[in-house]
């Protein structure tokens, strides 16, 4: 009797491990390293930012997440309707490393998340302010599955509770048909214009205690030649 029970327990454990491995390394959950805008014949506007909370102007969430609010006394989003939301205000720089404005990003966990399909979905919006040029609103669906699988999970499995390496990935998964974000111009030279965008991230260090230690983000916006004239004319 004991032998049968032991065999059953071992079988259950092996099955659980097999299912977990299949979910993590699901061959049907492909990564999207090539962004749709990489084959565009239009000039792209590039906006860079740091994804590290301590490097932002302000970062907040429910106060219980791995990434801690910054600065320490910033108001936390612990109320029910926004408890699963992160908010960040950060400086934006162009392709030459010049500070050109700032962005406010809101990120909320999505009900569309489906681990079986490799979908760890976050709905997010950017409000981008570029002084002297105008404002932009970016709406997107992001898939964090690749980041969780290749960065966060190895950090939790590490004896040092951290991960170091070089990971890059395209985060944007919609709502555009080609997996691009929707961009709407708000004011200035962008007023009443629409466009597409893709956001990507590059990670080099992550801690299970602090969250991202070395993480850079990039937003590529296809606005056409007219909206990008100021970039091309800049010294």
C-alpha positions in Angstrom: 0.0 0.0 0.0 2.8 2.4 1.0 4.5 1.7 -2.3 1.5 2.6 -4.3 1.0 5.9 -2.4 4.7 6.8 -2.9 4.4 6.1 -6.6 1.2 8.3 -6.8 3.0 11.2 -5.0 6.0 10.9 -7.3 3.8 10.8 -10.3 1.9 13.9 -9.2 5.1 15.8 -8.6 6.6 14.8 -11.9 3.4 15.7 -13.7 3.3 19.1 -11.9 6.9 19.8 -12.8 6.3 18.8 -16.5 3.2 21.1 -16.7 5.2 24.0 -15.1 8.1 23.5 -17.5 5.6 23.4 -20.4 4.0 26.6 -19.3 7.3 28.4 -18.8 8.9 27.2 -22.0 5.8 26.9 -24.1 6.9 26.5 -27.8 3.6 28.2 -28.9 4.4 31.3 -26.9 6.7 32.9 -29.3 8.7 36.1 -28.5 8.4 39.2 -30.7 12.0 40.5 -31.0 11.4 42.1 -34.4 9.1 45.1 -34.1 6.6 46.0 -36.8 8.1 49.4 -37.2 11.6 48.0 -37.9 10.5 47.5 -41.5 8.8 50.9 -41.8 10.0 53.3 -44.6 9.0 56.3 -42.4 11.4 58.2 -40.1 10.9 57.3 -36.5 11.0 59.5 -33.4 12.9 57.8 -30.6 12.2 58.5 -26.9 14.4 56.9 -24.2 13.8 56.5 -20.5 15.1 54.6 -17.5 12.8 51.9 -16.2 14.4 51.9 -12.7 12.0 53.4 -10.2 14.8 55.3 -8.3 15.8 57.0 -11.6 12.4 58.3 -12.3 10.9 61.6 -11.1 8.2 59.6 -9.3 7.0 56.0 -9.2 4.1 54.6 -7.2 2.0 51.5 -6.8 0.2 49.7 -3.9 3.3 49.8 -1.8 3.4 46.0 -1.5 5.0 45.2 -4.9 8.6 44.3 -5.5 9.2 47.7 -7.0 9.1 50.2 -4.2 7.5 53.6 -4.6 9.9 56.5 -5.2 10.4 58.9 -3.5 9.5 57.1 -0.2 6.8 59.5 0.8 4.9 59.5 -2.6 1.2 58.7 -2.3 0.5 55.0 -2.8 -2.3 53.5 -4.9 -3.8 51.2 -2.3 -7.5 52.0 -3.1 -9.4 49.1 -4.6 -10.0 50.5 -8.2 -6.3 51.3 -8.7 -4.6 48.7 -6.4 -3.3 46.8 -9.4 -1.9 49.9 -11.1 1.6 51.4 -11.3 2.2 55.0 -12.2 5.5 56.5 -13.3 6.7 60.0 -14.3 10.1 60.0 -16.0 12.4 62.1 -18.1 12.5 61.4 -21.8 15.6 61.8 -24.0 16.1 61.6 -27.8 18.4 59.4 -29.8 21.3 61.8 -29.1 20.8 61.6 -25.4 19.3 65.0 -25.0 16.5 65.5 -22.5 13.5 66.5 -24.6 10.5 66.2 -22.3 8.8 63.9 -19.8 6.3 61.2 -19.8 3.6 59.9 -17.4 2.8 56.2 -17.7 0.0 54.2 -16.1 0.2 50.4 -16.1 -2.6 48.0 -15.0 -2.8 44.2 -14.9 -5.2 43.0 -17.6 -7.9 40.4 -17.4 -6.6 39.1 -20.8 -3.6 37.5 -19.1 -3.4 33.8 -20.1 -0.4 31.9 -18.9 -1.2 28.9 -21.1 -0.8 31.1 -24.2 2.2 32.9 -22.8 0.3 36.1 -22.3 1.2 38.2 -19.2 -0.8 41.3 -20.3 -0.6 44.8 -19.0 -2.7 47.6 -20.3 -0.8 50.9 -20.3 -1.0 54.5 -21.4 1.6 57.2 -21.9 1.0 60.9 -21.7 4.1 62.5 -23.3 5.0 66.2 -23.1 7.6 67.6 -25.4 8.0 71.3 -24.6 8.1 73.5 -27.6 6.5 70.7 -29.8 3.4 69.4 -28.2 1.8 66.4 -26.4 1.1 62.8 -27.4 -1.1 60.1 -25.9 0.0 56.5 -26.4 -2.4 53.6 -25.7 -1.1 50.1 -25.7 -1.3 46.5 -24.6 2.0 45.0 -23.4 3.0 41.4 -23.0 5.5 40.9 -20.1 5.8 37.1 -20.6 9.3 37.1 -22.1 10.5 39.5 -19.3 9.0 37.3 -16.6 10.3 34.1 -18.0 13.8 35.2 -18.9 14.5 37.8 -16.2 12.2 37.6 -13.2 11.9 33.8 -12.9 15.7 33.2 -13.1 16.2 35.9 -10.4 13.8 34.0 -8.1 15.5 30.7 -8.8 18.9 32.1 -8.2 20.6 31.6 -4.8 21.5 35.3 -4.9 17.9 36.3 -5.5 19.0 38.3 -8.5 19.6 38.1 -12.2 22.3 39.7 -14.4 22.6 39.4 -18.1 21.5 41.2 -21.3 17.9 40.9 -22.2 16.0 42.9 -24.8 12.4 42.6 -25.9 9.5 44.2 -27.6 6.8 44.8 -25.0 4.0 46.2 -27.2 1.4 43.6 -28.4 -1.5 45.9 -29.5 -4.1 47.2 -29.9 -3.0 47.7 -33.5 -3.6 44.8 -35.9 0.2 44.4 -36.4 0.9 44.6 -32.6 1.6 48.3 -32.4 0.4 50.9 -30.0 -2.1 53.6 -30.9 -0.8 57.2 -30.8 -3.0 60.3 -30.8 -1.6 63.8 -31.0 -2.9 66.2 -28.3 -1.5 69.6 -28.9 1.2 71.6 -30.8 2.5 70.1 -34.0 1.0 66.7 -33.1 -2.6 68.0 -32.7 -5.2 65.8 -34.2 -2.6 63.5 -35.7 -2.6 59.7 -35.3 0.3 57.3 -35.5 1.7 54.0 -34.3 4.4 53.2 -31.7 6.3 50.3 -30.2 7.8 50.2 -26.8 10.8 48.0 -26.0 13.0 47.3 -22.9 16.6 46.3 -22.3 17.4 44.7 -18.9 20.8 44.0 -17.4 20.1 43.5 -13.7 17.1 42.5 -11.6 16.6 41.8 -7.9 13.7 40.0 -6.2 14.0 42.5 -3.3 14.2 45.8 -5.3 12.9 45.0 -8.8 14.7 46.4 -11.8 18.3 47.5 -11.1 19.4 48.2 -14.6 16.5 48.7 -17.1 16.2 51.0 -20.0 13.1 51.6 -22.1 12.6 53.0 -25.6 9.5 54.2 -27.4 9.6 54.4 -31.2 6.9 56.5 -32.8 6.1 56.7 -36.5 4.7 60.1 -37.1 5.8 60.8 -40.6 8.2 63.5 -42.0 6.2 66.6 -41.0 6.1 65.8 -37.3 9.8 64.9 -37.2 11.1 68.0 -38.9 12.1 69.5 -35.6 14.2 66.5 -34.8 16.1 66.7 -38.1 16.6 70.4 -37.9 18.0 70.3 -34.3 21.7 71.0 -33.9 
